[in-house]
């Protein structure tokens, strides 16, 4: 393994380094967008700089997709246009987050070297015409990409406008999986490094099933097309997802190291894509390799808008280990890539950015500055829409800029710890995506989001923590559908509960080991002694078959959908809080649905089915009472989301957001009002309109 490929549990994180202000400037919240001046005639550039300055923009990301304009022919580099716009920006006090330019190769490169193009699982070439048409395991593409990195770094090594490097863009967004021969050979090498012997691979993947046993690493193939309706080996598929994340990460590290060797004083990042449903890369693993964590997040329309955004931002904060992180992209309003692309509601543009700030972002940026006139993203909103300066979006952008200017002293503060940690494990999500599972409707990413939203209804903002993060330093931990378990994670949970911690474990947790091999003897596998229950079988639920169980009622009034556990026995000291209610013939009537079990000085709650957010909300009072948690939760205010960021010197900033579709009245924390957005203060209370927020210094 290279240094970049070391296991996540042992590899130290890079020292956090943040983009520093331009010479002579004080630290501020970075505010800006992707800027694509090469898509516009130069006559627009001065207007862009004027309107940026008017809006309070102080940073832009440049050259993300500019390879074809920087190197228009093989070996011919033209930096003049980029130099001119950087000079204009710098003169206006606007810093540059400069991209390596390597996100998408120019047409001349793929015409000259079609062998750099990815292949899909059927072996068909993924042709140019969109973006990211390159394979991470191609030595040819690496040579060209690193040459561009080297030339970019050499040319801009002494430019004072450059405050950070933006390497490539959204790795894996369109080229996560490649099934070429380059990828095959790299996967074979990856397996050799991971397992050492081919017998270890055979054992891990269970290859004696269906006569899949290998005699050597050269027989290992990527999970290419195997015919309609057939089922690929789950262990191989899980490892291919790990390999694909590692292959792209290794490419990032190669680019990073070239840039760092020439410009060691400029911090380096790349933009992740962390949201509730995104599991492209192992971003906690990647978080060890950047100087500061960056993320692109696009809102979820509808009722989950605020809570999903808070959940995702908390997850990024966990990946960053509570160091400040950079919101590299979001939208001012509609996006372009869904089947239906709703606009943001009035007030959401400002409110959303304040929420990301509350959750640990010290940089608030958008895609993009000026809305495109042509191309695939022409209907994607921007800071400066096609409607121009005289538009509500631009007016909101300017208002947000003034708030961020006034909140400059928030920079460097950290989100205070919640008493509750919700554990997220991307590899468990990957494993649950296989087609040969009890119910394909069960996706590992939905459960942690449901628990986050349910806790907020009781006024509790949980921390979303990667499985390798610091979840066992909290008072309460939720293990939601963490399907894969290893000995180390089981030992952490066992020690956490034994010394007095409170854990809530859900269905579909500790089902299989890290190779997706099922635990023997009943579930939840390695942590059955902690959970105090034994499960022999799953009870899938759905309406696919007429007359089959499509749900299970719970004695506390909740309802379980999609999947329930067939709990066949409980420990003598396990207490059953709720049971399933169904016809006797189903074999589920009266079986335990929710239990609590003492273990050492602590206690574990077990939830044996998919309750959904509403069912969790209905069930939490029972768990709180039985486990001795949050005695005042019944009186808590779920109308608002409260988040606190604190400085090391004791200064704090409390953010309060309206979660409802109507105005709510809230108690105003004691302190100085920094922001009152879509809100009116009545002294000790304030009325927050929908999408309203307040920020208090204290």
C-alpha positions in Angstrom: 0.0 0.0 0.0 1.1 3.6 -0.6 0.9 6.2 2.1 -2.4 7.3 0.6 -3.8 3.8 0.8 -3.1 3.0 4.4 -6.0 1.7 6.4 -8.3 4.3 7.8 -7.9 3.0 11.4 -4.2 3.6 11.4 -3.4 6.4 8.9 -3.0 9.8 10.7 -4.9 12.7 9.4 -3.2 15.6 7.7 -2.8 18.7 9.8 -5.8 21.0 9.3 -4.7 24.0 7.2 -7.3 26.7 6.3 -7.1 29.2 3.4 -5.6 32.4 4.8 -6.9 35.9 4.0 -5.3 38.0 1.3 -2.4 40.1 2.5 -3.6 43.0 4.8 -7.0 41.5 5.3 -8.6 40.1 8.5 -10.1 36.6 8.7 -13.6 36.5 7.4 -16.1 33.9 6.4 -15.2 33.0 2.8 -18.1 33.8 0.5 -18.3 33.2 -3.2 -18.9 30.6 -6.0 -17.4 28.6 -8.8 -16.6 31.2 -11.5 -16.2 30.3 -15.2 -15.0 33.5 -16.9 -13.8 31.5 -19.9 -17.4 30.7 -20.7 -18.0 34.5 -21.3 -16.5 37.2 -23.4 -14.1 39.4 -21.5 -16.5 42.3 -21.7 -18.5 40.6 -18.9 -15.5 40.3 -16.5 -15.5 43.8 -15.1 -19.2 43.7 -14.5 -18.7 40.4 -12.7 -16.1 41.8 -10.4 -18.3 44.9 -9.7 -21.3 42.8 -8.8 -19.2 40.4 -6.8 -17.8 43.3 -4.7 -21.3 44.7 -4.3 -22.5 41.3 -3.0 -19.6 40.9 -0.5 -17.9 38.0 -2.4 -14.4 37.5 -1.3 -13.4 34.2 -3.0 -14.1 32.3 -6.2 -13.1 28.9 -7.5 -11.5 29.2 -10.9 -10.5 26.8 -13.8 -12.4 23.7 -12.6 -13.4 22.7 -16.1 -10.8 24.9 -18.0 -8.3 22.3 -19.2 -9.2 22.8 -22.9 -8.6 26.6 -22.5 -5.4 26.2 -20.5 -3.9 23.5 -22.8 -5.7 23.9 -26.1 -3.2 21.6 -27.8 -1.0 18.9 -26.5 1.8 20.6 -24.7 0.7 24.1 -25.6 -0.2 26.1 -22.4 -2.0 29.5 -22.5 -2.3 31.2 -19.1 -2.8 34.7 -20.3 -6.6 34.8 -20.0 -6.5 33.2 -16.6 -3.7 35.7 -15.4 -5.9 38.6 -16.5 -9.0 37.6 -14.6 -7.0 36.6 -11.5 -5.4 40.1 -11.5 -8.8 41.8 -11.8 -10.1 39.7 -8.9 -7.1 40.3 -6.7 -7.3 44.0 -7.3 -10.8 43.9 -6.0 -9.8 42.0 -2.9 -11.3 38.7 -4.1 -9.2 35.6 -3.4 -8.9 32.6 -5.7 -9.4 28.9 -4.9 -7.6 27.6 -8.0 -8.5 24.3 -9.5 -6.0 21.9 -10.9 -8.2 21.9 -14.1 -8.1 18.1 -14.3 -11.7 17.3 -13.8 -12.4 16.6 -17.5 -9.9 16.1 -20.3 -10.0 18.1 -23.5 -11.3 16.5 -26.7 -7.8 16.4 -28.3 -6.6 14.2 -25.4 -9.3 11.6 -25.7 -9.1 11.6 -29.5 -5.3 11.0 -29.3 -5.6 8.5 -26.4 -9.0 6.8 -26.4 -7.5 4.3 -24.0 -8.1 6.8 -21.1 -11.9 6.5 -21.5 -13.8 4.4 -19.0 -15.7 1.3 -19.9 -19.1 0.4 -18.4 -19.9 -3.0 -17.0 -20.7 -4.4 -20.4 -17.4 -3.3 -21.8 -18.7 -0.4 -23.8 -16.7 2.8 -24.1 -18.0 5.8 -22.1 -17.5 8.4 -24.8 -16.7 12.1 -24.3 -19.7 14.5 -24.4 -20.3 15.1 -20.7 -17.6 15.3 -18.1 -15.2 13.1 -16.1 -14.6 10.9 -19.1 -11.4 9.4 -17.7 -10.4 6.2 -15.8 -8.5 6.7 -12.6 -6.3 3.7 -13.2 -5.1 4.9 -16.6 -1.3 5.5 -16.6 -1.7 7.6 -19.7 -4.3 9.9 -18.2 -2.3 10.2 -15.0 0.7 11.4 -17.0 -1.3 14.1 -18.7 -3.1 15.2 -15.6 0.0 15.4 -13.5 1.7 17.4 -16.2 -1.1 19.9 -16.0 -0.9 20.0 -12.2 2.9 20.7 -12.5 2.5 23.5 -15.0 -0.4 25.1 -13.0 1.7 25.0 -9.8 4.8 26.3 -11.5 3.0 29.2 -13.1 1.1 30.3 -10.0 3.5 29.4 -7.2 4.1 33.0 -6.3 0.7 34.5 -7.1 -0.6 36.2 -3.9 -4.3 35.8 -5.0 -4.1 32.0 -4.7 -5.2 30.9 -1.2 -6.0 27.2 -1.9 -5.9 24.5 -4.4 -9.1 22.8 -5.6 -8.1 19.5 -7.0 -10.2 18.1 -9.8 -14.0 18.2 -9.0 -16.4 15.8 -7.3 -14.3 12.7 -7.8 -16.5 9.7 -8.8 -19.6 11.7 -9.6 -19.6 10.2 -13.1 -16.6 7.9 -13.2 -17.0 6.0 -9.8 -16.9 2.6 -11.5 -14.7 1.7 -14.4 -14.5 -1.9 -15.8 -11.6 -1.6 -18.2 -8.5 -3.8 -18.3 -6.6 -1.0 -16.5 -9.1 -1.2 -13.7 -9.0 -5.0 -13.7 -5.2 -5.1 -13.2 -5.4 -2.4 -10.5 -8.2 -4.3 -8.7 -6.0 -7.5 -8.8 -3.1 -5.5 -7.3 -5.5 -4.0 -4.7 -6.7 -7.5 -3.7 -3.1 -8.7 -3.5 -2.2 -5.9 -1.2 -5.3 -6.3 1.0 -5.3 -10.1 1.3 -1.8 -11.3 0.6 -2.8 -14.7 -0.6 -5.5 -15.9 -3.0 -6.8 -18.3 -0.4 -7.6 -15.3 1.8 -9.6 -13.8 -1.1 -11.5 -17.1 -1.5 -12.3 -17.2 2.2 -13.4 -13.6 2.3 -15.7 -13.8 -0.7 -17.0 -17.3 -0.1 -16.0 -18.4 -3.6 -16.7 -22.1 -3.0 -20.3 -21.0 -3.6 -21.3 -21.4 -7.3 -17.8 -22.7 -8.2 -16.2 -19.2 -8.2 -12.9 -20.3 -6.6 -9.7 -18.5 -7.8 -6.3 -20.2 -8.4 -4.5 -16.8 -8.7 -5.0 -13.1 -8.5 -4.9 -12.9 -12.3 -8.3 -14.7 -12.4 -10.0 -11.9 -10.5 -12.3 -9.7 -12.6 -14.2 -6.5 -11.9 -17.9 -7.1 -11.3 -18.7 -6.8 -15.0 -22.0 -7.7 -16.7 -23.1 -11.2 -15.8 -26.5 -11.4 -17.5 -29.9 -10.0 -16.7 -31.4 -11.2 -13.5 -28.2 -12.8 -12.3 -26.4 -12.1 -9.0 -22.8 -11.1 -8.6 -20.7 -12.2 -5.6 -21.5 -9.8 -2.7 -18.0 -9.9 -1.2 -16.4 -9.1 -4.5 -18.9 -6.3 -5.2 -18.3 -4.8 -1.7 -14.6 -4.9 -2.3 -14.9 -3.3 -5.7 -16.7 -0.4 -4.2 -13.9 -0.1 -1.7 -11.3 -0.4 -4.5 -13.1 2.3 -6.6 -13.0 4.7 -3.7 -9.3 3.9 -3.1 -8.4 4.2 -6.8 -9.9 7.7 -7.1 -8.4 8.7 -3.8 -5.0 7.5 -5.0 -5.4 9.7 -8.1 -6.3 12.6 -5.9 -3.2 12.0 -3.7 -1.0 12.0 -6.8 -2.3 15.4 -7.9 -2.1 16.7 -4.4 1.5 15.7 -3.9 2.6 17.3 -7.2 0.9 20.6 -6.2 2.3 20.4 -2.6 5.8 19.7 -3.8 5.8 23.1 -5.7 3.5 25.2 -3.5 3.9 23.7 0.0 2.3 26.8 1.7 -1.0 26.6 -0.2 -3.6 24.3 1.5 -5.2 21.7 -0.7 -8.7 20.3 -0.9 -11.2 18.6 -3.1 -15.0 18.8 -3.0 -16.8 15.9 -1.5 -20.5 15.1 -2.1 -21.9 14.4 1.3 -25.7 14.3 1.6 -28.1 11.9 3.2 -28.4 9.6 0.2 -24.9 9.9 -1.3 -22.4 7.1 -0.8 -20.1 7.5 -3.7 -16.8 7.6 -1.8 -15.7 6.7 1.7 -15.5 10.3 2.6 -14.3 9.8 6.1 -11.3 7.9 4.7 -10.8 10.7 2.1 -11.0 13.3 4.9 -7.6 12.2 6.2 -6.0 13.2 2.9 -7.1 16.8 2.5 -5.8 19.9 4.3 -9.4 21.0 4.9 -12.7 19.3 4.2 -14.9 20.7 1.5 -18.4 19.6 0.5 -21.0 20.2 -2.2 -24.6 19.9 -0.9 -27.8 20.4 -2.8 -31.1 20.8 -0.9 -33.8 18.1 -0.7 -37.1 19.7 -1.8 -40.1 19.3 0.5 -40.5 18.5 4.2 -37.0 17.2 4.6 -35.3 20.4 3.4 -34.0 21.8 6.7 -33.5 18.6 8.6 -31.7 16.8 5.8 -29.4 19.8 5.3 -28.6 19.9 9.1 -28.0 16.1 9.1 -25.6 16.2 6.1 -23.8 19.2 7.5 -23.4 17.5 10.8 -22.0 14.5 8.9 -19.4 16.8 7.2 -18.6 18.3 10.6 -17.9 14.7 11.8 -15.7 13.9 8.8 -13.8 17.2 9.5 -13.5 16.2 13.2 -15.1 19.5 14.0 -12.5 21.6 12.3 -13.9 24.3 10.1 -15.0 23.1 6.7 -15.7 24.7 3.3 -19.1 24.6 1.7 -17.8 24.6 -1.9 -21.2 24.3 -3.7 -24.9 24.7 -3.1 -27.6 26.3 -5.2 -29.3 29.6 -4.8 -32.5 28.1 -6.1 -33.3 25.3 -8.5 -30.9 22.7 -9.8 -31.0 21.2 -13.2 -30.4 17.5 -12.8 -33.5 16.1 -11.2 -36.6 15.0 -13.1 -38.4 17.8 -11.4 -36.4 20.8 -10.2 -38.3 22.9 -7.7 -37.1 26.5 -6.9 -36.2 27.3 -3.3 -38.9 28.9 -1.2 -38.6 32.6 -0.3 -36.0 33.0 2.4 -34.4 29.6 1.9 -31.3 31.0 0.1 -30.2 33.0 3.2 -31.5 30.5 5.8 -29.8 27.5 4.2 -26.4 29.3 4.2 -26.8 30.3 7.8 -27.6 26.7 8.7 -24.4 25.4 7.0 -22.5 28.1 8.9 -24.1 27.0 12.2 -23.1 23.4 11.5 -19.4 24.3 11.1 -18.8 25.8 7.7 -16.4 28.8 7.6 -16.9 29.1 3.8 -20.3 29.6 2.1 -20.1 29.2 -1.7 -22.3 28.3 -4.6 -22.4 26.8 -8.0 -22.0 29.1 -9.8 -21.4 32.9 -9.9 -23.1 33.7 -13.3 -25.8 31.4 -14.7 -24.8 29.8 -17.9 -26.5 30.6 -21.2 -25.7 27.3 -22.8 -24.7 23.8 -21.9 -26.2 21.1 -19.6 -26.4 23.4 -16.6 -28.0 26.4 -18.1 -31.2 26.0 -16.0 -29.1 25.6 -12.8 -29.5 28.7 -10.6 -26.6 30.9 -9.7 -25.7 33.9 -7.6 -26.2 36.1 -10.6 -29.1 34.7 -12.5 -30.0 35.2 -16.2 -32.5 37.8 -14.9 -29.5 39.9 -13.9 -28.8 42.3 -11.1 -32.5 43.3 -10.8 -33.6 39.9 -9.4 -34.7 38.6 -6.0 -31.9 36.0 -6.0 -29.2 38.6 -6.4 -30.8 40.8 -3.8 -30.8 37.8 -1.4 -27.2 37.1 -2.3 -26.3 40.7 -1.3 -28.2 40.4 1.9 -26.5 37.2 2.8 -23.1 38.8 2.1 -23.8 41.5 4.6 -24.8 38.9 7.3 -21.6 36.9 6.7 -19.6 40.1 6.9 -21.1 40.9 10.3 -20.5 37.3 11.5 -16.8 37.3 10.7 -16.0 36.6 14.4 -17.7 33.1 14.0 -14.6 31.9 12.1 -12.6 29.3 13.9 -15.3 28.4 16.4 -16.5 24.8 16.5 -20.0 23.2 16.8 -20.5 22.2 20.4 -20.9 18.5 21.1 -24.4 17.0 21.3 -25.1 14.4 24.0 -26.2 12.1 21.1 -24.1 10.6 18.3 -25.7 8.9 15.3 -23.3 6.5 13.7 -23.0 6.4 9.9 -21.1 3.6 8.1 -20.7 4.0 4.3 -19.5 0.4 3.9 -22.7 -0.9 5.5 -24.7 1.3 3.0 -22.7 -0.3 0.2 -23.3 -3.8 1.4 -27.1 -3.2 1.8 -27.3 -2.1 -1.8 -26.9 -5.7 -3.1 -29.8 -7.2 -4.9 -29.9 -10.4 -2.8 -31.1 -9.0 0.4 -34.4 -9.5 2.4 -35.9 -6.4 1.1 -34.3 -4.0 -1.4 -36.5 -1.2 -0.1 -34.2 -1.1 3.0 -31.4 1.3 2.2 -28.9 1.9 5.0 -28.8 5.7 4.5 -32.5 6.3 5.5 -32.3 5.1 9.1 -29.7 7.5 10.5 -31.6 10.4 8.8 -34.9 9.3 10.4 -33.3 9.2 13.8 -31.7 12.6 13.3 -35.1 14.1 12.4 -36.8 12.3 15.3 -34.4 13.6 17.9 -34.8 17.2 16.6 -38.6 16.9 17.3 -37.5 16.7 21.0 -35.2 19.6 20.7 -32.1 17.4 20.5 -29.6 18.2 17.7 -27.6 15.0 17.3 -24.0 14.7 15.9 -23.7 12.5 12.9 -20.5 10.6 13.3 -18.6 8.3 11.0 -18.2 4.8 12.3 -14.4 5.5 12.8 -15.1 8.8 14.4 -15.5 9.8 18.1 -19.0 8.5 18.7 -18.1 6.8 21.9 -17.3 10.1 23.6 -21.0 11.0 23.7 -23.6 10.1 26.3 -25.9 8.3 23.9 -25.1 6.6 20.6 -27.5 5.3 17.9 -26.3 2.4 15.8 -28.8 2.6 12.8 -28.6 -0.2 10.3 -24.9 -0.6 10.7 -25.0 -3.9 8.8 -21.3 -4.6 8.9 -19.5 -5.1 12.2 -16.0 -6.0 13.0 -14.4 -7.0 16.3 -13.0 -3.5 16.9 -16.3 -1.7 16.5 -18.0 -4.4 18.7 -15.4 -3.8 21.4 -15.9 -0.1 21.2 -19.7 -0.4 21.7 -19.3 -3.0 24.4 -16.9 -0.8 26.4 -19.0 2.3 25.8 -22.1 0.7 27.3 -20.2 -1.1 30.1 -18.8 2.1 31.4 -22.3 3.8 31.6 -23.2 4.8 28.0 -26.6 4.5 26.5 -26.9 2.8 23.1 -29.8 2.4 20.7 -29.3 -0.4 18.2 -31.7 -0.9 15.3 -32.7 -3.8 13.0 -30.3 -4.7 10.3 -27.3 -4.0 12.5 -24.4 -6.4 13.1 -25.7 -8.8 10.5 -22.4 -9.6 8.7 -18.6 -9.2 9.1 -16.5 -6.8 7.1 -16.5 -9.2 4.1 -20.3 -9.5 4.1 -20.3 -13.0 5.6 -23.3 -13.5 7.9 -22.6 -14.1 11.6 -23.5 -17.5 12.8 -25.7 -18.2 15.8 -28.3 -15.5 15.4 -28.2 -11.7 15.2 -27.1 -9.0 16.1 -23.9 -11.0 15.7 -21.0 -9.7 17.7 -23.1 -7.5 20.0 -25.9 -9.9 21.0 -24.7 -9.8 24.6 -24.9 -6.0 24.6 -28.3 -5.8 22.9 -29.9 -8.6 24.9 -31.9 -10.0 22.0 -31.5 -12.9 19.6 -32.9 -12.8 16.1 -33.2 -15.9 13.9 -34.8 -14.5 10.8 -36.0 -11.3 9.2 -39.6 -10.5 8.4 -39.7 -8.5 5.2 -42.8 -6.4 4.6 -44.3 -5.0 1.5 -47.3 -5.0 -0.9 -45.5 -6.8 -3.7 -47.5 -10.1 -3.1 -51.2 -10.0 -2.5 -52.2 -11.0 1.0 -48.6 -10.9 2.4 -47.7 -8.8 5.4 -47.2 -5.2 4.2 -46.7 -3.7 7.7 -46.7 -4.5 11.4 -48.5 -2.5 14.0 -46.6 -1.9 17.3 -48.3 -1.9 20.7 -47.2 1.7 21.3 -49.1 3.0 18.3 -46.2 3.1 15.8 -46.1 1.1 12.6 -43.2 -0.8 11.1 -42.7 -1.0 7.3 -40.2 -2.8 5.0 -38.4 -5.0 7.6 -38.9 -6.4 11.0 -36.8 -8.8 13.1 -38.1 -12.1 14.3 -36.8 -11.9 17.8 -37.0 -15.4 19.2 -35.5 -14.9 22.6 -34.3 -12.2 25.0 -31.9 -12.2 27.9 -33.5 -12.7 31.3 -32.9 -9.1 32.3 -34.1 -7.6 29.0 -37.3 -5.6 29.3 -39.8 -5.6 26.5 -41.2 -2.1 25.9 -43.4 -2.8 22.9 -44.5 -5.8 20.9 -45.7 -6.4 17.3 -49.5 -6.8 16.7 -50.6 -9.1 13.9 -52.7 -12.1 13.1 -51.5 -15.2 15.0 -50.8 -17.1 11.7 -48.0 -14.6 10.8 -45.9 -15.8 13.8 -45.2 -12.1 14.6 -48.0 -11.4 17.1 -46.7 -10.6 20.5 -43.0 -10.8 19.5 -40.7 -8.1 21.0 -40.5 -4.9 18.9 -38.6 -2.6 21.2 -36.5 -3.7 24.2 -34.0 -2.4 26.7 -31.2 -4.4 28.3 -28.7 -3.4 31.1 -25.1 -4.1 30.3 -22.4 -3.2 32.8 -23.1 0.3 34.0 -25.0 1.3 30.9 -28.0 0.2 28.9 -28.9 -0.7 25.3 -32.2 -0.2 23.6 -33.1 -2.4 20.6 -35.5 -1.4 17.9 -36.6 -4.4 15.8 -38.1 -2.8 12.7 -38.2 0.2 10.4 -40.3 2.6 12.3 -39.7 5.6 10.0 -39.3 9.1 11.5 -42.9 9.3 12.8 -42.6 5.9 14.5 -39.3 6.8 16.1 -40.9 10.0 17.4 -43.7 8.0 18.9 -41.3 5.5 20.4 -38.7 7.8 21.9 -40.6 8.7 25.1 -40.6 5.0 26.0 -36.9 4.6 25.4 -36.1 7.9 27.2 -38.0 6.8 30.3 -36.8 3.2 30.3 -33.1 4.2 29.7 -33.1 7.2 32.0 -32.4 9.7 29.2 -33.6 13.3 28.6 -36.3 13.6 31.4 -37.4 17.0 30.0 -37.8 15.8 26.4 -41.6 15.8 26.5 -41.5 19.6 27.1 -38.8 20.3 24.5 -39.3 22.7 21.6 -39.3 20.8 18.3 -40.5 23.9 16.5 -36.9 25.1 16.1 -33.5 23.7 15.5 -30.9 25.2 17.8 -27.1 24.9 17.1 -24.3 26.5 19.1 -20.8 27.3 17.9 -18.2 28.2 20.5 -14.7 29.7 20.5 -11.9 28.4 22.8 -12.1 31.7 24.8 -15.7 31.0 25.8 -17.5 33.2 23.2 -20.5 31.4 21.7 -23.0 31.9 18.9 -26.4 30.4 19.1 -28.3 29.8 15.9 -32.1 29.3 16.0 -34.0 28.1 12.9 -37.8 27.7 12.4 -38.6 24.1 11.4 -42.3 24.7 10.7 -44.4 25.8 7.8 -45.9 28.6 9.9 -44.6 31.3 12.2 -43.3 30.1 15.6 -42.6 32.0 18.8 -39.3 31.1 20.6 -37.4 32.2 23.6 -34.4 34.4 22.6 -31.2 33.4 24.2 -29.5 36.0 26.3 -26.9 38.0 24.4 -26.4 40.4 21.5 -28.5 39.9 18.4 -26.2 39.4 15.4 -28.8 38.3 12.8 -32.6 38.6 12.9 -33.8 37.1 9.5 -37.5 36.9 8.7 -38.0 37.4 12.4 -39.2 40.0 14.9 -38.0 40.3 18.4 -40.4 41.0 21.3 -37.7 41.2 24.0 -37.4 37.8 25.6 -39.2 36.1 22.7 -39.1 36.3 18.9 -41.5 35.4 16.2 -39.8 33.5 13.4 -41.5 33.3 10.0 -41.2 30.2 7.8 -37.5 29.9 6.8 -36.6 32.4 9.5 -33.5 32.4 11.7 -31.8 34.3 14.5 -28.2 34.4 15.6 -27.2 35.5 19.1 -23.7 36.3 20.3 -23.0 35.5 23.9 
